[in-house]
């Protein structure tokens, strides 16, 4: 049985006077929420925190630099007693009660006529949770609800965004926990999902049953032909009135050919938006404990595709220039050509004993890091049976993270 039953109601406080008595940390947490809804906030307190003083200086709050007086509540629509003095809070609540003004007590909820819920907002929906004087429980429940709203998992399907078009979603380095909130929500709002093999697979299992899932690996093969077919599929589905999510690993615009898909959509007159993902060349080393820059060691980093070997007629990489750089080099799609790339970097000026880290299956359950130097990289890749996907980090930052082996 609820000992203190409450009747929930939404207060429209825009332009209305709200009195906050007390200028400490409790008031500091409450005042921004009141400002956010447009309340005319008046703080009564001999002293306030620097944060509240900043709000006063910006004109968002009126500060009465003194103790509480009974007349302070006269013009208020809502009152918060937030001092650290129980007797002062009692005076505030008694004065408010006499004038039939709802009052929150920071020190004793049982003596209050109103309670402050745990509040959050998303897409025009306000979530307010009252956990019967259990603020931590209230906040936890609120956070669960907001997460579901943001990810689209608890919104009624008929209320989701059904406008046709294409959304390019970067899925991050692989671990679904590293997927952005916006990306998850876009997946839940999709009619059609066109997914790469490196996109976080577990998230595809969460899709509603009526979503059409198209596996890129099953489309016609051939590198150029495959991209043309992807472009055709996403455009055709969007023109048919569907909301299409093009779901890739990492970020769509970092070696992801995502902008080719943007151009295809624009040419066909299809609305297209982009939700970036955590880019693997930075995120994967970070998760593996390797910084791509470090003060006094590396002030720049270069990300290079290694899908073509040095000397290949279609390669646009000047490996001699890369070898002459002193910063970190991050190699993508380079496992097969790594021995030739290592030799090219040494020929370009990198010392043969430059440390190298190969992060295999970064952020995934099978993640492991293989350490080498440029002159031992080929041998280590073979002995450790390294297979894609893997990201190769070249430079002294590897020694910062792993000093012992070198």
C-alpha positions as CSV (number, residue, x, y, z in Angstrom):
1,X,0.0,0.0,0.0
2,X,1.3,3.4,-0.9
3,X,1.7,5.5,2.3
4,X,2.0,8.7,0.3
5,X,-0.2,8.5,-2.8
6,X,0.4,11.2,-5.3
7,X,-1.5,12.6,-8.2
8,X,0.8,13.2,-11.2
9,X,0.4,16.4,-13.1
10,X,2.4,18.5,-15.6
11,X,3.0,22.1,-14.5
12,X,3.2,24.8,-17.2
13,X,5.6,27.2,-15.5
14,X,6.7,29.3,-18.5
15,X,6.6,33.0,-17.5
16,X,5.3,32.1,-14.0
17,X,7.2,33.0,-10.8
18,X,8.9,30.1,-9.1
19,X,10.6,30.6,-5.7
20,X,13.7,28.6,-4.7
21,X,14.8,29.2,-1.2
22,X,18.4,28.2,-0.8
23,X,21.4,28.6,-3.0
24,X,23.4,25.4,-2.5
25,X,23.9,22.3,-4.5
26,X,20.3,21.1,-4.3
27,X,19.1,24.4,-5.7
28,X,21.9,24.2,-8.3
29,X,20.4,20.9,-9.6
30,X,16.8,22.2,-9.6
31,X,17.2,25.7,-11.1
32,X,18.4,24.6,-14.6
33,X,15.3,22.4,-15.0
34,X,13.1,25.4,-14.2
35,X,15.0,27.6,-16.6
36,X,14.6,25.0,-19.3
37,X,10.7,25.2,-19.1
38,X,10.8,29.0,-19.1
39,X,10.0,29.7,-15.4
40,X,10.6,33.1,-13.9
41,X,13.0,31.8,-11.2
42,X,13.7,33.8,-8.0
43,X,16.4,32.5,-5.7
44,X,16.3,33.7,-2.0
45,X,19.6,33.0,-0.2
46,X,22.4,34.9,1.4
47,X,24.9,33.0,-0.7
48,X,24.7,30.9,-3.9
49,X,27.0,28.5,-5.7
50,X,29.3,29.8,-8.5
51,X,27.0,28.0,-11.0
52,X,23.9,29.7,-9.8
53,X,25.8,33.0,-9.7
54,X,26.6,32.5,-13.3
55,X,22.9,32.0,-14.1
56,X,22.2,35.3,-12.3
57,X,24.9,37.0,-14.3
58,X,23.4,35.8,-17.6
59,X,20.0,37.1,-16.6
60,X,18.4,33.7,-16.3
61,X,17.7,33.9,-12.5
62,X,16.8,36.7,-10.1
63,X,18.8,36.5,-6.9
64,X,17.5,38.1,-3.6
65,X,20.6,38.1,-1.5
66,X,19.1,37.6,2.0
67,X,17.2,35.2,4.1
68,X,13.7,34.0,3.5
69,X,10.7,36.3,4.3
70,X,7.1,35.1,4.5
71,X,6.1,37.5,1.8
72,X,8.4,35.9,-0.7
73,X,5.8,33.3,-1.6
74,X,3.1,35.7,-2.3
75,X,3.5,35.9,-6.1
76,X,4.8,32.4,-6.6
77,X,3.1,29.6,-8.4
78,X,5.5,26.9,-7.1
79,X,8.0,26.8,-4.2
80,X,11.1,24.8,-3.5
81,X,12.6,24.8,0.0
82,X,16.2,23.8,-0.6
83,X,18.2,25.1,2.4
84,X,20.3,23.0,4.7
85,X,18.3,24.4,7.7
86,X,15.3,22.2,8.6
87,X,13.6,25.1,10.6
88,X,14.0,27.5,7.6
89,X,12.5,24.9,5.2
90,X,9.6,24.4,7.6
91,X,8.9,28.2,7.6
92,X,8.9,28.1,3.8
93,X,6.5,25.2,3.6
94,X,4.2,26.6,6.2
95,X,4.0,29.9,4.4
96,X,3.3,28.2,1.1
97,X,0.7,25.9,2.7
98,X,-1.1,29.0,4.1
99,X,-1.4,30.4,0.6
100,X,-2.3,27.1,-1.1
101,X,0.9,27.0,-3.1
102,X,2.5,23.7,-3.7
103,X,5.9,23.3,-2.1
104,X,8.8,20.9,-2.4
105,X,10.9,20.1,0.6
106,X,14.5,19.0,-0.1
107,X,15.0,17.8,3.4
108,X,11.8,16.0,4.3
109,X,9.4,14.8,1.6
110,X,6.8,13.8,4.1
111,X,6.4,17.4,5.0
112,X,6.0,18.6,1.4
113,X,2.9,19.1,-0.7
114,X,4.8,18.3,-3.9
115,X,7.6,16.0,-4.9
116,X,10.1,16.5,-7.7
117,X,10.1,13.6,-10.1
118,X,13.1,12.3,-12.1
119,X,12.5,14.0,-15.4
120,X,13.8,13.5,-18.9
121,X,12.7,14.6,-22.4
122,X,12.9,13.1,-25.8
123,X,11.3,14.1,-29.1
124,X,8.5,16.0,-27.5
125,X,7.8,13.5,-24.8
126,X,8.4,14.3,-21.1
127,X,9.1,11.4,-18.8
128,X,8.6,12.0,-15.1
129,X,9.0,9.1,-12.6
130,X,8.2,9.2,-8.9
131,X,9.6,6.3,-6.9
132,X,8.0,7.1,-3.6
133,X,10.9,9.0,-2.0
134,X,13.5,6.8,-3.7
135,X,15.3,9.2,-6.0
136,X,17.9,6.7,-7.2
137,X,15.1,4.2,-8.2
138,X,13.2,7.0,-9.9
139,X,16.3,8.1,-11.9
140,X,17.1,4.5,-12.9
141,X,13.5,3.9,-14.2
142,X,13.6,7.2,-16.0
143,X,16.9,6.4,-17.7
144,X,15.5,3.0,-18.8
145,X,12.5,4.6,-20.4
146,X,14.5,7.3,-22.1
147,X,16.9,4.8,-23.5
148,X,14.0,2.8,-25.0
149,X,12.6,6.0,-26.5
150,X,15.9,7.1,-28.0
151,X,16.6,3.7,-29.5
152,X,13.0,3.3,-30.7
153,X,12.4,0.1,-28.8
154,X,9.4,1.2,-26.7
155,X,7.7,3.7,-29.0
156,X,4.5,2.5,-30.7
157,X,5.4,1.5,-34.3
158,X,2.7,3.7,-35.7
159,X,4.3,6.7,-34.1
160,X,7.8,6.3,-35.6
161,X,9.2,8.4,-38.4
162,X,7.8,6.7,-41.6
163,X,9.0,9.3,-44.1
164,X,10.6,7.6,-47.2
165,X,14.3,8.1,-47.8
166,X,17.7,6.7,-47.0
167,X,19.6,7.0,-43.8
168,X,23.3,6.1,-43.8
169,X,24.2,4.6,-40.4
170,X,27.7,3.9,-39.2
171,X,27.6,1.0,-36.9
172,X,31.0,1.6,-35.2
173,X,33.8,-0.9,-34.8
174,X,31.7,-3.9,-34.1
175,X,30.6,-4.1,-30.4
176,X,26.9,-3.2,-30.4
177,X,27.5,-1.3,-27.1
178,X,29.6,1.2,-29.2
179,X,26.7,2.0,-31.6
180,X,25.3,5.5,-31.3
181,X,21.9,6.1,-29.8
182,X,20.8,7.9,-33.0
183,X,22.0,4.9,-35.1
184,X,20.0,2.4,-33.0
185,X,16.9,4.6,-33.2
186,X,17.2,4.8,-37.0
187,X,17.4,1.0,-37.2
188,X,14.2,0.7,-35.2
189,X,12.4,3.1,-37.5
190,X,13.5,1.4,-40.7
191,X,11.3,-0.4,-43.2
192,X,14.3,-1.8,-45.0
193,X,17.9,-2.4,-43.7
194,X,20.7,-3.0,-46.1
195,X,23.6,-4.3,-44.0
196,X,27.3,-5.1,-44.5
197,X,29.0,-8.1,-42.9
198,X,31.0,-5.8,-40.5
199,X,27.9,-4.0,-39.2
200,X,27.1,-5.1,-35.6
201,X,25.3,-8.3,-36.2
202,X,23.5,-8.6,-32.9
203,X,21.5,-5.5,-33.6
204,X,19.9,-7.0,-36.6
205,X,18.3,-9.6,-34.4
206,X,16.5,-6.8,-32.6
207,X,14.7,-5.5,-35.7
208,X,10.9,-5.8,-35.8
209,X,9.7,-8.8,-37.7
210,X,8.2,-6.7,-40.5
211,X,11.5,-5.1,-41.5
212,X,13.0,-6.3,-44.7
213,X,16.7,-7.2,-44.1
214,X,19.0,-7.2,-47.2
215,X,22.4,-8.8,-46.7
216,X,24.9,-7.1,-49.0
217,X,27.0,-10.3,-49.1
218,X,24.2,-12.0,-51.1
219,X,24.0,-9.3,-53.8
220,X,25.7,-9.7,-57.1
221,X,29.5,-9.9,-56.7
222,X,32.3,-7.9,-58.2
223,X,33.5,-4.8,-56.3
224,X,32.2,-2.1,-58.7
225,X,29.1,-4.2,-59.6
226,X,28.3,-4.7,-55.9
227,X,28.4,-1.0,-55.1
228,X,26.2,-0.3,-58.1
229,X,23.7,-2.9,-56.9
230,X,23.7,-1.4,-53.4
231,X,23.0,2.0,-54.9
232,X,20.1,0.6,-57.0
233,X,18.6,-1.3,-54.1
234,X,18.5,1.6,-51.6
235,X,17.2,4.0,-54.3
236,X,14.5,1.7,-55.5
237,X,13.2,0.9,-52.0
238,X,13.1,4.6,-51.1
239,X,11.3,5.5,-54.3
240,X,8.8,2.8,-53.4
241,X,8.0,4.8,-50.2
242,X,10.2,2.9,-47.8
243,X,12.5,4.2,-45.1
244,X,15.8,2.6,-45.9
245,X,18.8,2.3,-43.5
246,X,22.1,1.6,-45.1
247,X,24.0,-0.1,-42.2
248,X,27.8,-0.3,-42.3
249,X,30.6,-1.0,-39.9
250,X,32.7,1.9,-38.6
251,X,31.8,5.2,-40.3
252,X,30.2,5.4,-43.7
253,X,32.6,8.1,-44.9
254,X,35.9,6.5,-43.9
255,X,36.8,3.9,-46.6
256,X,33.1,3.1,-46.6
257,X,32.1,4.4,-50.1
258,X,29.2,6.1,-48.3
259,X,29.4,9.3,-50.3
260,X,28.9,7.3,-53.5
261,X,25.5,6.3,-52.0
262,X,24.8,9.9,-51.1
263,X,25.4,10.9,-54.7
264,X,23.2,8.1,-56.1
265,X,20.4,9.2,-53.8
266,X,20.7,12.8,-54.8
267,X,20.8,12.0,-58.5
268,X,17.5,10.0,-58.0
269,X,15.9,12.8,-55.9
270,X,15.8,10.6,-52.8
271,X,16.2,12.3,-49.4
272,X,19.3,11.1,-47.7
273,X,20.7,11.8,-44.2
274,X,23.8,10.6,-42.4
275,X,24.3,9.3,-38.9
276,X,28.1,8.9,-38.3
277,X,29.5,6.0,-36.5
278,X,32.6,5.6,-34.3
279,X,35.4,5.4,-36.8
280,X,37.4,2.1,-36.4
281,X,40.9,3.5,-37.1
282,X,40.6,5.6,-33.9
283,X,38.1,3.6,-31.8
284,X,39.7,0.1,-32.2
285,X,43.2,1.2,-31.1
286,X,41.6,3.1,-28.2
287,X,39.6,0.1,-27.0
288,X,42.8,-1.9,-27.3
289,X,44.6,0.6,-25.1
290,X,46.7,2.3,-27.8
291,X,46.5,6.0,-28.3
292,X,47.0,7.3,-31.9
293,X,48.5,10.5,-30.5
294,X,50.4,11.1,-27.3
295,X,52.0,14.3,-26.0
296,X,55.7,14.4,-26.8
297,X,55.5,11.2,-28.9
298,X,53.1,11.7,-31.8
299,X,51.3,14.9,-32.7
300,X,49.6,13.6,-35.9
301,X,48.3,10.4,-37.3
302,X,47.6,9.2,-40.8
303,X,44.9,6.7,-41.8
304,X,45.7,4.7,-45.0
305,X,43.9,2.0,-46.9
306,X,46.1,-1.0,-47.5
307,X,43.8,-2.9,-49.7
308,X,46.2,-2.4,-52.7
309,X,49.9,-3.3,-52.3
310,X,52.7,-0.7,-52.9
311,X,53.4,-0.3,-56.6
312,X,49.9,-1.3,-57.7
313,X,48.9,0.8,-60.7
314,X,45.6,1.8,-59.1
315,X,47.1,2.7,-55.8
316,X,47.0,6.4,-55.0
317,X,49.2,6.2,-51.9
318,X,52.7,7.6,-51.8
319,X,54.2,5.1,-49.5
320,X,57.6,6.9,-49.6
321,X,55.9,10.0,-48.2
322,X,54.1,8.0,-45.6
323,X,57.4,6.4,-44.6
324,X,59.0,9.8,-44.2
325,X,56.3,10.9,-41.7
326,X,57.2,10.8,-38.0
327,X,53.6,10.4,-36.6
328,X,51.3,7.4,-36.2
329,X,50.2,5.4,-39.3
330,X,47.0,3.4,-39.0
331,X,46.5,0.8,-41.8
332,X,43.0,-0.4,-42.7
333,X,42.3,-3.5,-44.8
334,X,46.0,-4.1,-44.9
335,X,46.6,-7.7,-43.5
336,X,47.2,-9.3,-46.9
337,X,49.6,-6.5,-48.1
338,X,51.1,-5.7,-44.7
339,X,54.6,-7.3,-45.4
340,X,55.0,-5.2,-48.6
341,X,53.7,-2.1,-46.9
342,X,56.2,-2.5,-44.0
343,X,59.0,-2.8,-46.5
344,X,57.8,0.3,-48.3
345,X,57.7,2.3,-45.1
346,X,61.2,1.2,-44.2
347,X,62.4,2.2,-47.7
348,X,60.7,5.6,-47.2
349,X,62.6,6.3,-44.0
350,X,60.9,4.6,-41.1
351,X,63.3,2.7,-38.8
352,X,63.0,-1.1,-39.2
353,X,62.5,-1.4,-35.4
354,X,59.5,0.9,-35.4
355,X,56.9,-0.8,-33.1
356,X,53.7,-2.2,-34.7
357,X,50.4,-3.4,-33.1
358,X,47.9,-5.5,-35.1
359,X,44.5,-5.4,-33.4
360,X,42.5,-8.3,-34.6
361,X,38.7,-8.3,-34.3
362,X,38.7,-5.1,-32.4
363,X,36.0,-4.6,-29.8
364,X,34.6,-8.1,-30.5
365,X,34.8,-11.2,-28.2
366,X,37.8,-12.6,-30.2
367,X,39.8,-9.4,-29.9
368,X,43.6,-9.8,-29.5
369,X,46.7,-7.7,-30.2
370,X,49.7,-9.0,-32.0
371,X,52.9,-7.0,-31.4
372,X,55.8,-6.7,-33.9
373,X,58.2,-4.2,-35.5
374,X,58.3,-3.3,-39.1
375,X,61.0,-5.8,-39.8
376,X,59.3,-8.7,-38.0
377,X,55.7,-7.9,-39.0
378,X,55.5,-10.5,-41.9
379,X,56.8,-13.2,-39.6
380,X,54.5,-12.3,-36.7
381,X,51.4,-12.2,-39.0
382,X,52.2,-15.7,-40.3
383,X,53.1,-17.2,-36.9
384,X,50.0,-15.8,-35.2
385,X,47.7,-16.7,-38.2
386,X,46.3,-13.2,-38.4
387,X,43.2,-12.8,-40.6
388,X,41.0,-9.9,-41.4
389,X,39.4,-7.9,-39.9
390,X,42.4,-6.2,-38.3
391,X,43.7,-2.7,-37.8
392,X,47.5,-2.1,-37.9
393,X,49.0,0.7,-35.9
394,X,52.6,1.8,-36.7
395,X,54.5,4.2,-34.6
396,X,56.0,5.0,-31.2
397,X,52.6,5.2,-29.6
398,X,52.6,1.4,-29.6
399,X,55.7,1.5,-27.4
400,X,53.9,3.9,-25.1
401,X,51.1,1.3,-24.6
402,X,53.4,-1.7,-24.6
403,X,56.9,-0.8,-23.5
404,X,58.0,-4.2,-22.4
405,X,58.2,-6.2,-25.6
406,X,60.3,-3.5,-27.3
